[in-house]
Amino acid sequence: MATYREIQTWVRAASGFVPKTSWIAHVKSDRGLSGRTAANRFDHPTRVNPCPTTRRAAIEAALRHFGMV
């Protein structure tokens, strides 16, 4: 599995922006890849920074590149 830093670096090179770690976590959880909920998350059912739909495709491409999806 790739680290969040590796995913951020790949997305920056491929798409020209650096995704927030919360965006990566959101996409991973939607794909069923999230192992746990962050310990510092206040309200478990809701997300403070959900991934914007305009950025989702680039993050999913990175997950496919690293063989996670």
C-alpha positions in Angstrom: 0.0 0.0 0.0 1.2 3.5 -0.8 1.5 6.1 1.9 -0.5 9.3 1.8 2.7 11.2 1.0 3.4 9.0 -2.0 -0.2 9.5 -3.2 0.1 13.3 -2.8 3.4 13.3 -4.7 2.0 11.3 -7.6 -1.2 13.5 -7.8 1.0 16.6 -7.8 3.1 15.3 -10.7 0.1 14.0 -12.7 -2.6 16.7 -12.0 -0.9 19.8 -10.6 -2.4 20.0 -7.2 -1.7 18.4 -3.8 -4.7 16.7 -2.3 -5.4 17.0 1.4 -5.0 13.9 3.4 -8.7 14.1 4.4 -9.6 13.9 0.7 -7.5 10.8 0.2 -9.1 9.2 3.3 -12.6 10.1 2.0 -11.9 8.4 -1.4 -10.3 5.4 0.3 -13.2 4.9 2.6 -15.7 5.2 -0.3 -13.8 2.4 -2.0 -13.7 0.3 1.2 -10.0 0.7 1.8 -10.1 2.5 5.1 -9.1 0.3 8.0 -10.1 2.6 10.8 -11.5 6.0 11.7 -8.9 8.6 12.7 -8.6 9.0 16.5 -8.8 12.7 16.3 -12.0 12.8 14.4 -14.7 14.5 16.5 -18.0 13.5 14.8 -17.6 10.1 13.3 -20.5 10.0 10.8 -19.7 13.3 9.1 -16.6 14.7 7.4 -15.3 18.2 7.9 -13.4 18.2 4.6 -15.0 15.8 2.1 -13.2 15.3 -1.2 -14.6 17.7 -3.9 -16.0 15.9 -6.9 -13.6 17.8 -9.2 -10.6 16.3 -7.4 -11.9 12.7 -6.9 -10.9 11.4 -10.3 -7.2 12.3 -9.8 -7.1 10.6 -6.4 -8.8 7.5 -7.7 -6.2 7.4 -10.6 -3.4 7.5 -8.0 -5.0 4.6 -6.1 -5.2 2.6 -9.4 -1.6 3.5 -10.2 -0.4 2.1 -6.8 -2.6 -1.0 -7.2 -4.8 -0.2 -4.3 -8.0 -0.4 -6.4 
